[in-house]
Amino acid sequence: MTLLLFAGVISLAAPSATATDAPATLETGYRQMYNLDFEGAHAIFQSWEASHPDDALGPVSNAAAYLFAEFDRLHILESELFTDNGRFAKRVKPVPDPQVRGAFDRELAKADEIAGRILSGSPQDGNALFARVMANGLRGDYAAMIEKRNLAGLSYMKAGRQLAQKLLALDPSYYDAYLAVCVENYLLGVNSAPLRWFLRIGGAETNKEDGIANLRITAEKGRYLAPYARLLLAVAALRDRDRETARRLLSGLAEEFPQNQLYQKELARLLP
């Protein structure tokens, strides 16, 4: 299980020095994405790219909107897929939209170019580092969840986690970056002991409890990723058969994002 895993999956946080001054349009774009208004999210992110051509967060955000739209179209984020390991392993390989894949790749290439240019002169630039974290997470999610290339997804996840740890060493209040650390720990930590041993030999981190702790940081303090982190916590609760916690988290998400039928559907599974 690599993204939900993701995700990696997905947000932008400005460094603590500027987070409270971040333009509302960027945050609004993410909120529209969570509300499944992908057209509106793309419009905002593209406008941000045009007005901030030297900010890698613009194109990587737009790439996230393309990926989430594919996840929604292909019904990839439904909890039943992630709470049943057998079902996940036997899932049918989805049929991706090649036009969406092309747009996704182009946005990530732009983000890579901008971030690389900035980091060549300022290797501790928080936004550029986070753009790299995001790009790895998004590529890992696409590889694992759409292409069923789990090992490739794990490789991207590991690279993103290492960059996130570097960023958090520079700025521990870059709260959304904790998601890139927690995903590897939690998702690999729920596997069997022999598999965890094998993954550790390969350099993966597989501590479930650490993963949950970091996920809670993003859920409580993240600026853009908090709703996504709350969804992951709900899935974690379902895996642990804690229906009450899952119901509470999903109820809050359904109220905050009424256009997102995923939250309503998952909540309906838990109602008496």
N, C-alpha and C positions, 0 to 999 in steps of 0.2 A: 504494500500500500504506500504509494509514494506521494501523492499530493493530498490529498485533501490537505495535501501532502506537500500543502504547499503552501506548498506552498508555500510551501510552500509556502499560500498562495496567495499574498497579494496585497500590497498596499504601499503607500509612500508616507514616510514621516520625515518632516524637516528636523534638523538638529535642534536641541533644546533651546539654543540661543535665538532661534527664529521661528520655532513651531507655533507660538501664539500669534505670530504676524503672518502666517501662511495665507495666501489669497484664498478667499472662500471658494472661488471657482474650482480649484483643484479638489478640495474636499467635496464639493457638490458633485463633481464628476464621479467620484467613488460612490457616493450615496445613490446616484442614479444607476450606477452599475449594480449595486446590491438590490435595487428596486427593479432590476431587469429592464431598465430603460437604456438599452445599449446604444441606440441611435443618439440619445441625448448625451450619454457619457462620451461617445466618440467626438461629438461636436465640441464639447468643453475641452477635452484633451487636445484636440487638433488646434483649437484656438490658443491653448496654452503653449503648444509647440511653436506656433507662429509668432507669439509675443515674447517667448523665452527660448530662442534658438540655441542657447548655450546651456540649457538645463536638460540633462539626460532623463529626469523624472517624467517629462512630458511624453516622449515616445514609449518609455517602458510602461507607463500607465495606459496608454492607448493599446499596447500589446496585451496588457492584462484584460482590457475590455473585450478584445477579440477572443481571448482564451475562455473567459467566463461565458461569452455568448455561445461558443461551441459546447462547453460543458452543459449549458442549459438546453441547447438543442438536442444533445445526445443523452440527456438525463443522467449525467455522470455523477452528480453530487447527491444523489438520493442515499439516505443513510443505510438502507438494507444492503447496499453494495459494500459498505465499509464495516458493518458490524458482523458480517459473516465471511470469515476468511476463505472458506471453500467456494462461496459464490464469487468472491473477488478473483480467486485464482482461475475460475472457469468462465469468467465473463467473456462475452463475445467481443471481438475487436471491432470498435466503431468504424464507421465510414466517414472520414473527415471531409470538410469542404475545402477543395484546393485553393479557392480564391481567398478564403479566410486564412489558410496557412500561409499564402504568399504575403498577405498584409501583415500578419503576425511576425513573420521573419523580417520583413522590411523595417518594421518599427523597432524590433530588437537590434537590428544592424545599426540603425540610427543611434539608439541608446548606447550601444557599444562604442561607436565612433566618438560620440560626445564625451562619455565617461573616460575613455582612454586618453583623449586629448587633455582633459582636465587633470587626471591623475598623473600624467607625465610631468606636469609642473607642480601639482599640489597633491602628493600621494596620500594626504590625510583628509582630503575633502569628503565630508560626510555624505552629501547628496550623491556624489559620483560613486562612492563606495556602495551606497545603498542601491543605486541603479544597477550595479553589478550583482549585488545580492538578488535583486528582483529578477534580473535577466536569467540567472542560473535557476532560480525557482520556477520561473515560467517555462523555460525549456525542459526542465525535469518533469514538470507536470504534463506537458504535451507528450513527451516521450513515454512516460509511464501510463498515463490515463487514456490517451488516444491511440498511440502506436503500440502499446503493450510491451515496450522495451524497458522492463523494470530495472535492469542493471544500469542502463544509460541514465534512467531517472535518478537512481541512487548516486551515480557519479556527480550529476549536477547538484543534487541535494547536499552532498558532502562539500563541494566547492562553495556553495552558497553559505553553508554553515560556518565554514572557516572565515569567509569574508565578513559575515555577521559578527563573529567573535572579535575580529580585528576592529570593526566599527564600534562595538560596545565597549571595548577596552579604551577607546578614545572618548566615547560619550555614552555612559551607561543609561542616560535618559532618552536614548533613541529607541523608544519603547516598541515600536512596530518591528524592529529588527530581531526582537526576541523570538518571533514566530519562526524565523529561519533556523534558529537553534533548537527550538522545542520540537519541531516536526520530526527531525531525524531521531531524536531521543525517544519520543513517544511511539511513533509508528514502527520503529524497529524494536523497541522495547517490549511490544506486545507479542512478538514472535517467540517461538520455542527456544529453550536454552541452547541446544546445539547450533541453531541458526544464529542466535545472538553471538555465540562464540566465534563463529565463522565471520560474521560481519565485523566484529571488533578486530579480528586479524587484518581485515581490509581497511581499518582505520575509521569505521563508523562508530558513532556514539549511540548506545542502546539502552539508556536508563529511562524507563517509563515515568518514574516519579519526577525526575528533573524536567522531563518534557512537559508534564502537566503544570509544574510550577512556572516555567517560562511562558507557557501558553496563557496562564492566568494574568501574567504581567501585561501581555498585549491586550487581552480581553478587558482589563480594567483601566489601562492607561494609554493604549494605542490611539493615535489620532485618526488614522484611516483604516487600520486593520482590525480594530476592536470587534466590529460585527462578524467578521470572518472567523476570528479567534473564538467568539462565543459559539458559532456553529460547530467548530471543531471540538469545543468542550462538551457540547450537547452529544456529539457522536461518541466521545470518550465515555460520557455518562451512560449512554445506551450500551456500550460494550461491557461496562461494569454492572449492567442491570439496575442502574440508578435512574429509574423512570421519572422520579419527582424532580431531580435536578435538570434532566433533559427537558421536561415539560416547562419548567420555569424559564430556561434559557430560550427555548423556541417560542414561548408566549411573548417574551420581550421582543424578539426579532420580528415576529409576525405583526406586532403592534407598530413597531418602528418602520417596517418596510411592507406596507399593506399590498403592494403590487407583486411581491415575490411569492408566488404560489408554492414554491418549495417549502417555505417555513410553514405555511398553512397545511400542506399535505403531510409533512412530518409530524406536526402537532396533532393532526387528526388521528394518526396511528396510536397516539398515547392517551387520547381522551377515553373516559369510561364508556 
